[in-house]
Amino acid sequence: MTGPAPAVAAVRVAVRRALGDLGPGATVLVACSGGADSLALAAALAWEARAGGPWRAGAVVVDHGLHPASRDVADAAAATCRTLGLDPVRVVRVDVGTAGGPEAAARTARYAALDAVADDLDADAVLLGHTLDDQAETVLLALARGSGERALAGMRPVRGRLRRPLLTLRRADTEAACAAQGLVPWHDPGNGRDPATTGLPAGAVAREDLPLRSRVRSEVLPVLEEVLGPGVAQALARTADALADATDAVDSAAAEVLAAAVRDAPAGERAGDVVLDVGPLAEAPAAVRRRALHDAAVRAGCPPGGLARVQVLAVEALVTAWRGQGPVHLPGGRVASRACGRLYLGLPFAAADEDG
């Protein structure tokens, strides 16, 4: 008897391995946009559940409302998930803000929606359709921005209940899996595809209006492959894998240092301020100290993706090169300052007074 197409089998095996630790009765959701990656993932999850997987398998479709066809696309993706046998299937309409730029705002809204549905359904895992190509784009963007090793480590296969089974597979694999199963994916015009394949009018998305990641996908990576030879995407993904274990070790050590340094805010201080004893920070290795300071700034209200290395180094100077310098201004309207052997991270006093 002929088995499934190789691409179909590869996606199914990836899902099976990603869920191997879940016991009977677990609820697994797949985030499905209707694109090839998430559609192939949804089909594989449905197959594995029917083939004996002891899980309740459902789907979440997030409608970002960012283009005229978004509602129809979301409803079509949900209908396909139901046809595949997934149940329950939820469609969530979200309002995308502007904080951090359009890509970051859409990502924030999407993950908030996924978390809300997962909480409501008491889901044990939410599957995301990121592939090796997505990982390569993430690493390349991090390199271009001069990001630290945490960003260069890319997306993790498991982060809490979020799981990414397809990080070892290519986008071509998911497209082949869809074709072999008669699934017709939607091509987001924001991904740099021909608008004619999306149902939008030709020229609906100008090249210069594409998100940065889409331009990396459609313009930068092909040039790198042409100049450096094939295998650039795989090499970038290997870079992420190589850094992941080391980054986890630094994260763990930084969490311990931060826990040792945190102090209660003095009476009368504002809620939300982070107060740190500089002693444990000064004694920590530089890489661990910088990670701890980065995490402390995020805890104080800085946008997680907004902190540049130069800003973290400026905060570190308050610990290791203290000469009575003034406060360090940080993203999100936060500041870091030092007084009496303590490091304070939070809103400036005038802003806090205005916020009341």
Summary of the structure (lengths in Angstrom):
residues: 356
radius of gyration: 22.8
end to end distance: 71.5
largest distance: 77.3
contacts: 1130
relative contact order: 0.10
helix: 53%
strand: 13%
